């Protein structure tokens, strides 16, 4: 039983190391809420969509939060977003 516990612990550590070294597959997009025109950065890793569903996607999917922030800034300066 003691050897089984050691093997399980070793496998757990190996799995943790593998997950920690794999790159994150995050992606973001900018959405604009209808009615208010407020833009928000949405993380596509969230398994559900924004609620309520009265929004439109106003940017392409970008790989990092900073890229999404830059896209939101461009949309703001082009007067496509209010905030």
N, C-alpha and C positions, 0 to 999 in steps of 0.2 A: 504494500500500500504506500509506503514511503517513497519508493521509486516512481510510482505512478504520479504522486504529487509533484515530484521534482520534474518529471517529463512535462506535466501540464503547465507548470510554472515557466519552464523553458520555452514551450510553444507560445505561451501568452506573451512573453517578452519578445520573442521573435516577431510575432504578429504586430505588436505595438511598434517595434522598430521599423517594420515594413510600412505601416500606415504613416508614421511620423516622417519618413523620408520621401513618400510619394507626393508629387506636387498637387496642390489644391486645384480643383477644377471650377473655381468660382467664376461666375459671369454676372454682369450687371446690365441694366438698361434704365433709361430715364422714361418715366411715365408722367402724363399730365392729366390731372383731375378735371373732368368736365364741370362747367359751371364756375369754378374758381380760377382755373388756369394755373394752379400751383403745380410745380413740377417736383418730382421726388425720385430718388435713386432707388431702384428695386433690385434686390438680390435674387437672382434666379435659383439659388440653392434652396430657397424657402419652398417647401413642397406645395403650398397653396398659392393661389393668386391673390392680388390685392383685393381688399373688401372695403367698401362696396365696389361693384364692378363698373362704375361709371368713370373709366379712365381710358386713355389711349396711349399706346407706346409711341414715343416721339424720337427715339434714337435707336441705332443698331445695338446689338449686344456687344459689349466690350469686356475684356478680360479682367480688368482691375477696377477697384473703387475709384482710384485717382483718374482713370480714363473716363469713368462715368461722371465724375465731378467736373472734368474739363468739358465734356459734352453738355452737361447741364448749364455750365457757364456760357457756352456758345449760344445755347437756346435762349438764355436770359437776355444776352446782348442783342440777339436777333428779334427780341420782343415776342417770342413764342411761349414764354413762361413768365408768370408774374413774380414769382419768388424763386 
